[in-house]
């Protein structure tokens, strides 16, 4: 074979290898709501690569140039998870990691707080927790301890972030609440004694934080709420946020930041972090507005105040009225 023919063959081989490589990769861009969009307004970038066993996908925070998720799928449209998955915070800290089998969690899954401390350790079988499951607060105190048998009967204990017990009870097969469950105020006083029959509430007694029996046993559960409700909360945000001076957004005048925060048992805001950032200047403004929020009405569950986590999109607009 002549040198020319060898060169032509080599060029064709390289060409087909490149074409095949491109054909096996799919790139997509998404906005803050994970809707497909054009690259110039995207917040997330995704690339899926065909492998011998399926499809390997990686999602990235575009501005931070950091990995958000990596995992294996069986299908090209990325609906059937199968294999190892890892999820990350925008600051690069691992959020959770584990394995899926046919879209169901399998084996050990670990999750972490944004400061890197362990949040949860749970073993799954066919998508359900099994064995010993443990979780912790970001300060290192235990949050929950659940022990389950093969039939998913077992025991549960939980604590407040000051180490005081929060609840205790047992599960019958199928992880159904059964028998007497006790719940506590954060000061250690019993808040509720509830009797269950296979997750059906049979009776309950309520006690105030001094240990006194409360005659009224009507359901007291509620979500945490800003004084005046959701409308007042959004109004507070809109009045406090501002567009950074001299900042111009390419291809638009709107920026959205998602802030995650906790309303504690006293109605105070804590653990404020930006989970979907846009730009450092916007992120800091959004966090400060949330952090300086007036007190909330705390959440209630089983006749005691509890923490509640919120994920709040905050929209900045440069439109002039």
Residue pairs with C-beta under 8 A, 6 or more apart in sequence:
1 9
24 49
24 50
25 47
25 48
25 49
25 50
26 47
26 48
26 76
27 45
27 46
27 47
27 48
28 36
28 45
28 46
28 47
28 48
29 36
29 37
29 38
29 39
29 42
29 44
29 45
29 46
30 36
30 37
30 42
30 43
30 44
30 45
30 46
31 37
31 41
31 42
31 43
31 44
32 43
32 256
32 258
32 276
32 313
34 44
39 45
40 250
40 251
41 251
41 252
42 62
43 61
43 62
43 63
43 276
43 278
44 59
44 60
44 61
44 62
44 68
45 59
45 60
45 62
46 57
46 58
46 59
46 60
47 57
47 58
48 55
48 56
48 57
48 58
48 73
48 76
48 78
49 55
49 56
49 57
50 76
51 72
53 72
53 83
54 72
54 73
54 74
54 75
54 82
54 83
55 72
55 73
55 74
55 75
55 76
55 78
56 70
56 71
56 72
56 73
57 69
57 70
57 71
57 72
57 73
57 78
58 67
58 69
58 70
59 67
59 68
59 69
59 70
60 66
60 67
60 68
61 67
61 68
61 90
61 277
63 277
63 278
63 279
64 90
64 92
64 277
66 88
66 90
66 91
66 92
67 86
67 88
67 92
68 87
68 88
68 90
69 85
69 86
69 87
69 88
70 85
70 86
71 81
71 83
71 84
71 85
71 86
71 100
72 81
72 82
72 83
72 84
72 85
73 79
73 80
73 81
73 82
73 83
74 80
74 82
74 102
79 103
80 102
80 103
81 100
81 103
82 100
82 101
82 102
82 103
83 99
83 100
84 97
84 98
84 99
85 96
85 97
85 98
85 99
85 100
86 94
86 96
86 97
87 94
87 95
87 96
87 97
88 94
88 95
89 95
89 114
89 273
89 275
90 274
90 275
90 276
90 277
91 114
93 112
93 114
93 115
93 116
94 112
94 116
95 111
95 112
95 114
96 109
96 110
96 111
96 112
96 120
97 109
97 110
97 111
98 105
98 106
98 107
98 108
98 109
98 110
98 124
99 105
99 106
99 107
99 109
100 106
103 127
104 124
104 126
104 127
105 124
105 127
106 124
106 125
106 126
106 127
107 123
107 124
108 121
108 122
108 123
109 120
109 121
109 122
109 123
109 124
110 118
110 120
110 121
111 118
111 119
111 120
112 118
112 119
113 119
113 138
114 138
114 273
114 275
115 138
117 136
117 138
117 140
118 136
119 135
119 136
119 138
120 133
120 134
120 135
120 136
121 133
121 134
121 135
122 129
122 133
122 134
122 135
123 129
123 130
123 131
123 132
123 133
124 130
128 152
128 175
129 146
129 148
129 152
129 175
130 148
130 150
130 152
131 147
131 148
132 145
132 146
132 147
132 148
133 144
133 145
133 146
133 147
133 148
134 142
134 144
134 145
134 146
135 142
135 143
135 144
136 142
136 143
137 143
137 161
138 271
139 161
141 159
141 161
141 162
141 163
142 159
142 163
143 158
143 159
143 161
144 156
144 157
144 158
144 159
145 156
145 157
145 158
146 154
146 155
146 156
146 157
147 154
147 155
147 156
148 154
148 171
148 175
151 173
151 174
152 171
152 173
152 174
152 175
153 170
153 171
153 172
153 173
153 174
153 175
154 170
154 171
154 175
155 168
155 169
155 170
155 171
156 167
156 168
156 169
156 170
156 171
157 165
157 167
157 168
158 165
158 166
158 167
158 168
159 165
159 166
160 166
160 186
160 265
161 307
162 186
164 184
164 186
164 187
164 188
165 184
165 188
166 183
166 184
166 186
166 304
166 306
167 181
167 182
167 183
167 184
167 302
168 181
168 182
169 177
169 178
169 179
169 180
169 181
169 182
169 196
170 177
170 178
170 179
171 177
171 178
172 178
172 198
174 198
176 196
176 198
176 199
177 196
177 198
177 199
178 196
178 197
178 198
178 199
179 195
179 196
180 193
180 194
180 195
180 196
181 193
181 194
181 195
181 196
182 190
182 192
182 193
182 194
183 190
183 191
183 192
183 193
183 194
183 301
183 302
183 303
183 304
184 190
184 191
184 304
185 191
185 209
185 304
185 305
186 265
186 304
186 305
187 209
189 207
189 208
189 209
189 210
189 211
190 207
190 211
191 206
191 207
191 209
191 302
191 303
191 304
192 204
192 205
192 206
192 207
192 302
192 303
192 304
193 204
193 205
193 207
194 201
194 203
194 204
194 205
194 302
195 201
195 202
195 203
195 204
196 202
204 217
205 213
205 217
206 213
206 214
206 216
206 217
206 220
206 303
207 213
207 214
207 303
208 214
209 304
214 303
220 300
220 303
221 300
221 301
221 302
222 297
222 299
222 300
223 299
223 308
224 263
224 267
224 296
224 297
224 298
224 299
224 308
224 310
225 296
225 297
226 232
226 233
226 236
226 293
226 294
226 296
226 297
227 294
227 295
227 296
227 297
236 293
236 294
237 289
237 290
237 312
237 314
240 289
240 292
241 285
241 286
241 289
241 314
241 316
242 285
242 316
243 316
243 317
243 318
244 281
244 282
244 285
247 279
247 281
249 255
249 318
253 317
253 318
253 319
254 315
254 316
254 317
254 318
254 319
255 278
255 279
255 282
255 315
255 316
256 276
256 278
256 313
256 314
256 315
256 316
257 274
257 276
257 277
257 278
257 282
257 283
257 286
257 313
257 314
257 316
258 274
258 275
258 276
258 311
258 312
258 313
258 314
259 272
259 273
259 274
259 275
259 286
259 287
259 290
259 311
259 312
259 314
260 271
260 272
260 273
260 274
260 275
260 309
260 310
260 311
260 312
261 269
261 270
261 271
261 272
261 273
261 290
261 291
261 309
261 310
261 312
262 269
262 270
262 271
262 307
262 308
262 309
262 310
263 269
263 296
263 298
263 299
263 307
263 308
263 310
264 270
264 298
264 307
265 298
265 305
265 306
265 307
266 295
266 298
266 305
267 295
267 296
267 297
267 298
268 295
268 296
269 290
269 291
269 293
269 296
271 309
272 287
272 290
272 291
273 287
274 283
274 286
274 287
275 311
276 313
277 283
278 316
282 316
285 316
286 314
286 316
289 314
290 312
290 314
298 305
298 306
298 308
299 305
299 306
299 307
299 308
300 306
